[in-house]
Amino acid sequence: MTDAMDVVPGPEKVETGVRNAKAISQALNGALADTYRLVFKTHAYHWNVEGPLFYGIHNLTEDQYKNLFDAADEIAERARALGQLAPARMKDILDFSVVKDCDELPSAEVMVEELARDHEQVARRMHDAIALSDEHNDPVTADLLTQRSAFHETAAWMLRAIAK
């Protein structure tokens, strides 16, 4: 008998008809890394934005980082449901993500433009993961990522509208 505290997580075989769960999980881990990076970046900009559009940007970014935080859990749990592991180190999040940090804290205008570009980039990456999911008979992941992509596309639109 195994001591409950000695259990080490590992991949498992899951028989739901999904083909190539490992490749799909890798795509999910990229989506998770992007989501986590955007949680932090959006939250940091939320804390530090200043200027005449402070209130609008502050409130919009608050809605967005809360949504992103909840989404991270959904994405990680989908990878686990496929029998795979979610990233467990911050290094993995940084390495897997296409979202990058600024060298210095930017102006409110640049904050909004950067976040809009980040959301667009993440949505494009999710579109690729949706295609992969469809190819490997995984409508559940495709549906999850379709919903997440819609969020990112809407977030980019809202941020671009502020930047005009």
C-alpha positions as CSV (number, residue, x, y, z in Angstrom):
1,M,0.0,0.0,0.0
2,T,1.2,3.5,-0.9
3,D,1.4,6.2,1.7
4,A,-1.0,9.0,0.5
5,M,1.7,11.6,0.8
6,D,4.2,9.6,-1.4
7,V,2.1,9.8,-4.6
8,V,4.0,11.5,-7.4
9,P,1.8,12.8,-10.3
10,G,2.5,11.4,-13.7
11,P,0.8,11.0,-17.1
12,E,-2.0,8.4,-17.3
13,K,-3.6,6.6,-20.2
14,V,-7.1,7.9,-20.8
15,E,-9.5,6.1,-23.2
16,T,-12.0,8.6,-24.4
17,G,-11.3,8.4,-28.1
18,V,-9.0,11.4,-28.2
19,R,-6.0,10.7,-30.3
20,N,-2.6,12.1,-29.4
21,A,-3.5,13.5,-26.0
22,K,0.2,14.4,-25.5
23,A,0.3,16.8,-28.4
24,I,-3.0,18.3,-27.4
25,S,-1.8,18.7,-23.9
26,Q,1.4,20.4,-25.1
27,A,-0.9,22.9,-26.9
28,L,-3.0,23.3,-23.8
29,N,0.2,24.0,-21.8
30,G,1.1,26.7,-24.2
31,A,-2.4,28.2,-23.8
32,L,-2.0,27.9,-20.0
33,A,1.4,29.6,-20.1
34,D,0.0,32.4,-22.2
35,T,-2.9,32.8,-19.9
36,Y,-0.8,32.9,-16.8
37,R,1.6,35.4,-18.3
38,L,-1.3,37.6,-19.3
39,V,-2.8,37.4,-15.8
40,F,0.3,38.9,-14.4
41,K,0.9,41.4,-17.1
42,T,-2.7,42.6,-17.1
43,H,-2.7,42.8,-13.3
44,A,0.6,44.7,-13.2
45,Y,-0.8,47.2,-15.7
46,H,-4.0,47.4,-13.7
47,W,-2.0,48.4,-10.6
48,N,0.2,50.9,-12.3
49,V,-1.8,52.6,-15.0
50,E,-2.1,56.4,-14.7
51,G,-3.6,59.2,-16.7
52,P,-7.0,60.5,-17.9
53,L,-8.1,57.0,-18.9
54,F,-7.1,55.5,-15.6
55,Y,-10.6,54.5,-14.5
56,G,-11.6,52.8,-17.7
57,I,-8.3,51.0,-18.2
58,H,-8.2,50.0,-14.5
59,N,-11.7,48.6,-14.5
60,L,-11.3,46.8,-17.9
61,T,-8.0,45.2,-16.9
62,E,-9.6,44.1,-13.6
63,D,-12.3,42.2,-15.5
64,Q,-9.8,40.7,-17.8
65,Y,-7.3,39.5,-15.2
66,K,-10.1,37.9,-13.2
67,N,-11.3,36.1,-16.3
68,L,-7.8,34.9,-17.2
69,F,-7.1,33.6,-13.7
70,D,-10.3,31.5,-13.7
71,A,-9.4,30.3,-17.3
72,A,-6.0,29.1,-16.2
73,D,-7.6,26.5,-13.9
74,E,-10.0,25.3,-16.7
75,I,-7.1,24.9,-19.1
76,A,-4.9,23.0,-16.6
77,E,-7.7,20.7,-15.6
78,R,-8.4,19.9,-19.3
79,A,-4.8,18.7,-19.7
80,R,-5.2,16.6,-16.5
81,A,-8.5,15.1,-17.9
82,L,-6.5,14.0,-20.9
83,G,-4.2,12.2,-18.6
84,Q,-1.3,14.6,-18.9
85,L,0.4,17.0,-16.5
86,A,0.1,20.7,-16.4
87,P,3.2,22.9,-16.0
88,A,4.5,22.9,-12.5
89,R,7.3,25.4,-12.6
90,M,7.4,29.1,-13.3
91,K,10.2,28.4,-15.7
92,D,7.8,26.3,-17.8
93,I,5.3,29.1,-17.9
94,L,7.9,31.6,-19.1
95,D,9.4,29.2,-21.6
96,F,6.1,28.0,-23.1
97,S,4.5,31.5,-23.4
98,V,4.5,33.8,-26.4
99,V,3.6,36.7,-24.1
100,K,6.6,38.8,-23.2
101,D,7.3,41.5,-20.6
102,C,8.3,45.1,-21.2
103,D,11.8,46.1,-20.1
104,E,10.3,49.2,-18.4
105,L,6.8,50.1,-17.3
106,P,5.2,51.8,-20.3
107,S,2.7,54.7,-20.7
108,A,-1.0,53.9,-20.5
109,E,-1.2,54.1,-24.3
110,V,1.5,51.5,-24.7
111,M,0.1,49.3,-22.0
112,V,-3.2,49.1,-23.8
113,E,-1.6,48.6,-27.2
114,E,0.7,45.8,-25.9
115,L,-2.2,44.0,-24.1
116,A,-4.2,44.2,-27.3
117,R,-1.4,42.7,-29.3
118,D,-0.8,40.0,-26.7
119,H,-4.5,39.0,-26.8
120,E,-4.4,38.8,-30.6
121,Q,-1.3,36.7,-30.5
122,V,-2.7,34.3,-28.0
123,A,-6.0,34.0,-30.0
124,R,-4.0,33.1,-33.1
125,R,-2.1,30.4,-31.1
126,M,-5.3,29.1,-29.8
127,H,-6.7,28.8,-33.3
128,D,-3.8,26.5,-34.1
129,A,-4.6,24.4,-31.0
130,I,-8.3,24.2,-32.0
131,A,-7.3,22.8,-35.4
132,L,-5.0,20.3,-33.7
133,S,-7.8,19.3,-31.3
134,D,-10.2,18.8,-34.2
135,E,-7.7,16.8,-36.1
136,H,-7.3,14.4,-33.1
137,N,-10.9,13.9,-32.3
138,D,-11.0,16.2,-29.2
139,P,-14.1,18.4,-29.4
140,V,-14.0,19.2,-25.7
141,T,-10.6,20.9,-26.0
142,A,-11.6,22.5,-29.3
143,D,-14.7,23.9,-27.5
144,L,-12.8,25.2,-24.5
145,L,-10.2,26.9,-26.7
146,T,-12.8,28.3,-29.0
147,Q,-14.4,30.0,-25.9
148,R,-11.0,31.2,-24.7
149,S,-10.1,32.5,-28.2
150,A,-13.4,34.5,-28.3
151,F,-12.5,36.1,-24.9
152,H,-9.1,37.1,-26.3
153,E,-10.5,38.5,-29.5
154,T,-13.1,40.6,-27.5
155,A,-10.4,41.7,-25.0
156,A,-8.2,42.9,-27.9
157,W,-11.1,44.8,-29.5
158,M,-12.0,46.5,-26.2
159,L,-8.3,47.5,-25.6
160,R,-8.0,48.8,-29.2
161,A,-11.2,50.8,-28.7
162,I,-9.6,52.5,-25.7
163,A,-6.4,53.3,-27.6
164,K,-8.2,55.2,-30.4
